[in-house]
Amino acid sequence: MQHLRSILKSGLGVLLAMMVASGAALTSILMRLTKRGGVQNFQSIFWNQVAQMIFVLCLTIAVRPKLRRESWKETAVLVSGGIIRVVATVCLCLSYLHVLPGNTSSVVYGLGPVLTIGLAALITKERPTVVHIIGMVICICGVTMVGVSMNAKETNNQTVQQQVVTLLYPISASALLTLGLCWVLLRWLSKRGVPLVTHMFYYSIDGILLLPLAYVVEKPKWSFPPDTWGLLVAQTLAYAMQYLCNAAAIHNETAATVQIVKVLTVPSVFVLGFFVLEMVPNVLEICGGAIVTVGAMVVGLWTWRLNLKQQRRELEVGTGTEKSGPGSVQVVKIRCKSGSEPGPDSVCENV
């Protein structure tokens, strides 16, 4: 049991990132379904933020973290990071609604790790390893194949303006959110000892700005059939859990690792889209999804193994053994009261 707990603890960040990928895929599919049921763009985004705020406020009340930081710099980063995240969330959700899910995920999660690695190296001083770079290149190759295929299917029935919008939404979301600025800032704050719930509070409370925006941009509807309400509740729950897992993953693992593992959103969207939306991927998309899976799993499993080795090494140092398991030798120091070497008549004790 102790060994299993150690394995799970060392891979916590990777497991959470995989849950984020699944949650992002589910959210994108559900948002398209609720749009078919009459839920408008900003209204859908607003309900996502409401569910997220409810979860975070409950956590804040239960944990009661210190919300006001002693350093003005940390407080400024928390507030600005929350505002940036709201703007980026709008771009990301609009891309889910107006662009095919696979194409959105390809642009967002394909470009994401590149700038995340650069920002992490500059801000948090977490430099990428060779495995990170190899995994990132593999993922980029996979999402490029998916993006080319999806773009070819879309542009046949689109005007030039629609094609520009198709790329504008996900690229904007990439530049602001998925390319890592918000999450790298969160990682920087985590390394400075800011509690996880404090991050969540500041990153969620700014979502209230979307309520007046929902009324200004488009008049929201409040009368929906029961099945649409059910889909909307499921969508908001999936979005909230995705956010909580994302914040916890960044808190436990490097931003570069989390962003690369999150590229698993692309194959997850294809799987869910096939069963829910009856979207059948072509051969190029299937191959691209498989390549993405390989790249993300290489980084995830390597990071998991590295964390497990480091955890075992720290445990060995803590117990004072050279090796763990059978045959390990524990060094015990002996001190004699007379100050001489231990002998038959010496009175000695362990140090």
N, C-alpha and C positions, 0 to 999 in steps of 0.2 A: 504493500500500500504506500509506503514511504517513497519507494522508487517510482511508482506511477505518479504520485503527487509532484515529485521532482521533475519528471518529464513534462507534465502538463504546465508547470510553472515556467519552465524554460521556453516553452513554445506559446505562451499566452498571447504575446503580441502578434505572432503569425496567425494563430487561430482567430483572434479578433479581426484581423485584416481580411481573412477569408469570409467571416460573417458579414463584414462591410460589403464585400463584393456581391454576396448573395442578396443582401438587403437592397443594394443599389439597383440590381437587376430586377428584383421584385417591385421596387418602387416605380421604376420606369414603365413596366408593363401595366401596373395598376393605374398610373396616371393617364395612360392612353385609354384604358377602359372607362375611367370616370369621365374623361372628356367626351367619350361617345354617349355617356349618360346625361350630358348637359352641364357638367361642372366646368366653369370658365377658368381661364388660365390663372389669373392672380388669385382667384378664390381658392383654387387647388393648392397653390403655393402657400397662401395664408393658413389654410388648415394644417398643412404640414408643419409650419412654424408653431402653430398653437399647440399641437400635440407634443412637439419637442419642448416647448416652454413648460407645459404641465409636468412632464417627466422631470425636467431639470429643477423646477421649483419644489417638487416633492423631495427630490434628493437634497436640495439646499436646506429645506426645513429639517430634514432628518439628520443631516451631517452637521449643519451650522458652521460652515467654514468662515474664515476671516475674508470678507469680501473687499475691504479697503486695504490696499497694499501700502507698505511703508515707503517704497520707492515710487516716485511719480512716474518714472520711466515704465515700470511694470504696469501701473494703472493705465497709462496712455496706450501701451501696446494692447492691453486687454480690450479697451474701448474701441480703438481703431480696428483691431482684428475682428471684433464683432460686427462692425459696420461693413467692412470689406466682405465678410462672409455672407451678409444679407444680400448685398449686390450680386455676389457671385452665385448665390443660391437661386436668385431670380433668373440669371442667365442659364444656369444648368437646368432648372425645371422647364423653362421655355424651350430649351433644346429637346428635352424629353417629349414635350407636347407637339412640337412642330417638325421634328426630325425623326427619322426612323431610329429606334433604340440602338440597333447595332452600329449605325453610323455615328451617333452621339458618343457612345462608349468608345468607339475606335479613336475618334479625335481627342476626346477628353483624357481617357486613360492611356492612350498611346503616347501623347505628348507629355502627360503628367510627370512621369519619373525623371525626365530630362532636366527640367528646370528645378524640380525638387532636390535633386542631387546637388545642383549648383548652389541653390539657396542654402541648403543644409551645410555645405562646406563653408560658405561665407558667414552664416549667422550662428549656427550651433557648433561649428568646427568639427562636424562629423563627416569625415572624408569617405568616399565610396571605396570599396574593395574591388578586386578584379572580378569576383563573382557577381557583385552588383552590376558592374558594367556589362559583363557577358549576358546576364539575365535581361538587362534593359535592352540590349541590342536585339536579342531573340524576340522579346515582346514587341519591339518596334517593327520588326519584320512581319510578325503575325498580324498586328493591327493595320499595317499598311495594306496587306492583302485583303483584309476585311473591308477597309475603307474604300479601296479601289472598286471592289465588287459592289458595295452598297451605293457608292456614288454613281456608278454606271447605271444602276437600276433606277435611281431617283431622277437623274438629269434628263432621262428620256421624256418625262412628263412634266418638266418644270420650266418656268420662264427664267430669264437671267436674274431677275430680282429675287425669286424664290431660291435660286442656287446660292446667291450671296448670303441670304438669311440662313440657309442650311449650314453654311460654314461659320457664319458670324456668331451664332448663339454658343455652340460648343467651344469655339476658339476663345470667346470672351470668358466663358466659365473656366477654361483651362488656364488662361492668363491670371485670373483672380483667385481661383479656389484650387482646382485639381493640380495645377502646376506647383502648388505647394506653399504659397505665401502664408495663408492662414495657418496651415498645419505646422509649418516650420516655426512660425512664431509661437504656436502652442508648445512645440517641443522645446524651444528656447526658454519659455516660462517654466516648463516642467523641470528643466535642469537647474533653474534658479530656486526651486523649492515651492513654487506656487501650487496649491492643491488642485487636483483634477476637477473637483466640483466648482471651484472658483472659475476655472476656464469655461466650463459648461455654462455657468450663469451668465457671464459677459457675452459669450458667443451666441446665447439663445435669446436674451432679453431684448436685443435690438430687432428681433423678428416682429415686434409689435408695430414697427414702422410700416409693415406691409398691409395693415388694415386700412388706413386711409388711401394707400396706393390702390388697393382693390376697388375702392369706390370711385376714385378719380379716373382710372384708366378704363374700367368697364363696370357696368352695373351688375352686381352679383345676384345670382338666383338662389333662393332658399327652399324651393319646392322641388323635391326629387322623389322618384319612386324608391321603394324600400331596398331594392337590389343595388341601386346607385349609392344610397347611404351606406349600405354594407361594404361596398367596394371602397368608398371614401374613408370609412373607419379603418379598414385593413391597410389602405395606402398610408394614412397618417401614422399608424402604429409601426409599419415597416420603416417609414422614414425616420421616426424618432429612435427606434432601436438601431438603425444604421448609423445615426449620428453619435449615439452613446458609445457604440462599439468603436467607431472611428476615433473619437477622443481618447478612449481608454487604450486603444492600440498605439496611438502616438505617444501616450504617456509611458508605455512600457517598452516601446521599440523605436528604432531610428525612423525618421520620416521617409528616407529613401526606401527602406525595406517595406514599409507599409504601403507606399505608393506603388511599388512594383507588384506586390502580392495582390493589390486591389485591381490590377489589370484582369484578374479572373472574372471581373464583371462582364467582359466581352463574351466569353463562351457561356457564362451563366444566362445572359440575355438571349442567346440563341436557343438554349435549352428551354427556357421558360416561354419564349416567343413561339416555339414549335408546338408546345402543348396548350398554351392559353390563346394565342392569337392566330394559330395555324400558319405561322410564317416559316416556310421551308427554306433553310439556307442552301446555297449552291455549293459546288465542290470547292471553289476558291475560299468561300467563307468558312467551311468546315476545316480546311487545311490551316487557314489563318488562326481559327480558334484553337486548334490543336497545338500549333506552335506557341501561341500565347500561354497556354496552359503549361507547356514544358518550361518556358522561361520563368514564369512566376513560381512554379513549384521548385525549380532549381534554387532560386534565391530563398524561398521560404524554408525548405528543408535544410539548406546549408546554414542559415541563420539559427534555426532550431538546434541543430547539432552543435554549433559553436557556443550557443548559450548554455547548453547542457554540459559541455566540457568545462566551461568557465565556472559554472555552479558547482560541479564536482571538485574542481581545483580549490575553490574557496572553502568547501567543506573539509577537504583534506588539510588545508592550512589551519583551519579552526580547530581540528582535532589533534594537530601536531603529528601527523603521520606522513611518511614519504609516499606511500601508496595506499589505496583502499582495497579491501578484500582480503582473502587469505594470504598469509605471508608478509603482511605489512609489519613494519617495525616501528614501535613508538619509543621515542627518546625520553628517558626519565633521568633527571639530574639529581645527584645525591650530595648532600652537604653534611659534614661531620662537625659536631660541636667543638671538637678539639682543634679544628682547622687542618688536620692531617688527612692522609689518604685513608679510606675506609679499611678497617681491619677487623679481626675477630673480637677485640675488646672495645672498639669505637662505638660511640653513641651517635647514630646518624638519623637523618630524616629526609623525606622526599621534598624537592623544591617545586 
